Amino acid sequence: MKLFKIAATSLVLALGAGQAMAQSALNDILSNGTLKVGTTGDWNPMTMRDVATNKYEGYDIDVMTALAADLGVEVEFVPTDWKTLVSGVTSGQYHITGSASVSPSRAKAAGYSNSYFSLVTVPLTLKTNADRFSDWDDLNKADVSVAATLGTTQETQVKQYFPDATHRIVEAPARDFQEVLAGRADANITSNVEANKLVAQYDQLMIVPVPEGRSPTPIAMLMPQADQVWINYVNTWITLKQEQGFFDELGRKWQLIGETG
């Protein structure tokens, strides 16, 4: 009788594991031969979309291409934006996202992979404002307007950091730094990774020389919250790639090494 109970229990556990696998995004990916990745295409150097060709490039694109290759499937990049990034993964529009800041609000609805690097937030302004802004407090004034992009971590941060300033929140495909370039905002905040790219691209821009960046934040991939099979697979893959130096190599390629904090 005891042996029967043990066998029955083992069968239930095996069936449960099989059912979980069948319901997992991992099974869908392997069955259909396609890894669907949600990406915004507007975060240099992580994900950048060429409007003319509709092709993507960047750190995230390389990561997801490698993940798909190791899965033995094709990769399909699904356009999304920051305000719908989470809902896209929870509704099944894609299996996973590219890099996203880890935040409690996102974690309420979606699952995260393990983190593979981190960043900090810094402010950007025009070089003509060099004498006006040199610290965080200089931006927290009623006569200062600070921009952020709707749905990003910076949208929350701009209200937290600068309660006395005017908040100019723009919706993608518009970007916060474009408001600064156009003179519609005095400053914007973004990751140190993107900030370094923007000041190299636009000679008019500068990083406000604050003593240090704020809100050190781990970066990870978003996935369906209840899909532990898929999350476990991706976490195992991240661990192996870290040991092999894959993320360090990509960091050097896209100039992230030495820029994150």
N, C-alpha and C positions, 0 to 999 in steps of 0.2 A: 504493500500500500504506500509506504514511504517513498519507494523508488518511483512509483507511478506519479506521486505528487511532484517529486523532483523533476521528472521528465516533462510533466505537464507545465510546470513553472518555466522550465527551459524553453519549451515550445512557445509559450506566451511571450517571453522575452525576445525570442528570435523573431516571432511574427511582428512584435512591436517595433523592433529595430528595422525590419524589412519595410513596414508601413511608413516609418519615419523617413527612410531613404527614398521611398516612392514619392513622398510628398515634398521632398527637399528640392530646392533649386538646383542642387548638384545633379540630381537624377535628370531633371529637365534639360540641363546644359549638355550632359553626356548623351542623352537620347536624341536631342535635336541638333547637336553638333555646333551650337552657337552660344557664346558667352555675351550677354547683353549688358553693356556698361553705360550707366547714366553719367554724362559729363557736360559741363557748362560751356566749355570752349572759350572762356574769357578770363582765365587766371594764369597769367604769365609768371613762371615758366612751367606750370603744372599741366594745363590743358589749353591749347590755342587752336581755334578753328580758322582755316583759310577760307574766307567768304567766297573767293573765286572758284575754288576747287571742292569746297565742302570737306576737305581733309583735315584731320587733327594731328597735332604733334605736341610733345611736351613730356615731362617726367611721368605724369599719370598714364599717358598713352603708352609709353614704354613699359610701365609696370603691368598694365592690363594686357598688352600684347604678349608679354612673357607669361602671364598667368594662363592665358588662353592656349599658348603653345604647350605649356606643361600639362594642361588638361587634354590636349589633343583635339582642340576644337577651334573654330573661327571666332574672331571677336567682332562684335557689332557695337559701334558707339551710338548711343541714343541721345539726341539733343535734349537738354533740360535746362532749367535755370535755378537760381539759389532758392527762390521761394517755394518751388515745387520739388526740390531735391529729395526730401524725405518722403513726400506722398508718392513720388514716382517709384521708389523702391518698395514701399508698403503696399502699393496697388498692383505690383507685379509688372510694371512697364519695363523694368530692367532688373537683373539679378543682383547687381552690386553697383556702387558708385566709385568714382575716383576719389581722391583725397578730400576729406572734409574735416573741419575742426570738431573735436570731441566736445559736446556740450550736453548738459543735463536735459535741456528742452528737446533736443533731437533724440536723446536716449530714451525718452518716454515712449516714443513711437517706433524707433528702429533699433536694430542691433549694430554693434561696431566690431570691426576686426581689432586685433592687437595693433598698437601704434608702431610706426616705423620711422618717424621723425617728429620734431616739434618746431613751433615758430612762436614769435612774439609780435605784438602789435606796435606799430610806429606811426607817427603823423607825417603827412606830406603837405607841402605848400609850394608856392612859387618862390623862386629865388629873390624876387623883388620884395618879398616879405621877410627877408633874413633878419632885418633889424627889429621886426615886429614880434616874431615868434622864436623863442629859444628854449622853452620848457613847456610841460603839459599845462601848467596853470595859465600860461599866456593865451591858450585857446579857449579856456573856460570863462568867457566874457560875453556879455549881452550883445556887443557889437561884432561878434565873430560868428561866422556860419561854417559849420563842419558837415561834410557830406559823407554818406555811407550808402551802400547798395542794399536794397530791400532783400530780406531773407538771409543775409550773411550774418556771421557772428559779429561783425563790426557794426551792424545796425543796432544791436543791443549795447555794444560797448560805447558807441558814440553818445548815447543817452546817459550811460553810467559815468563816463569820464567827464562829460561837459554838460552838466545840468543847466548851467546858466547861458550857454551858447544857443544859437539857432541851429536846428538840425535839418539838413537838407537830404531827405531820403529819396533816392532815385531807383527806378525799376529797370531791370535788365530788358533790352540789351544796352541801355544807358549804363554808364559806370561812374562811380563817385569821383575818380581822378579827372574825368572829363569835365566835371563841374568846376573843378579847380582851374584847369587849363582855360576854360571859357570865361572865367571870372565870376561865375555864379555862386561859388563857395570859396572861402578863404583857405580851407584845408580839408583833407580827408584822412581817414585812418585805414591802414591795410596791414597785411603781414609784412614782416621784414624781407621775406623772400620776394614778394611782388614789388615792394618798394625799391629794392635794389635794381630790379629790371626796369622799372618805370623811369627812374632818374637817369639810367643809361640810355633809354629810348627817347626821352623828352628833356632837352637841355634846359627848359624853363623850370623844371621841377627840382626840388631838393627835399631831403629828409630833414625834418626839424631836429636840431641837435639836442634831443632830450637826453638826460643822463642815462636812461635805460629804457628798453621796451617794456610794455605792460602785458599782462595776461598771458604768461607762457602757456601754450596750448598744445597738447598732443594732436597729431593728425592720424586719421585712420579711414578705413573704407566703411560705408554704410551698407547693411544687408538686412533682410527680413529678420525681425527680432526673435521670432520663435523657431527659426530654422537653424538649430544647433548643429545639425550635420554639415551644412554649408559653412557656417561660421568656423567649425572645427577644422574643416579642410583648408580654408583660407588662412587660418592662424598657423597651421602646420606648414603651409607653403611659405608664409612670411618668415617663420623661424628658420627654415632651411635656407631661404634666400639671404637672410641676414648673415648666417654662418658662412655662406659662400662669397660674401662681399658684394652681392648684387646691388643693394641699396646704396652702399658707399660709392660704387662705381657710377651709378646713375646720378648721385649727388654731385659728383665731380663733373659729369657731362653737362648737367643743367645748372651748374654753379650754385648748388645748395650747400655744399660743404663749407663750413665757416660762416654761413649766413644765418643759420637757424639757431634758436636759443630756447 
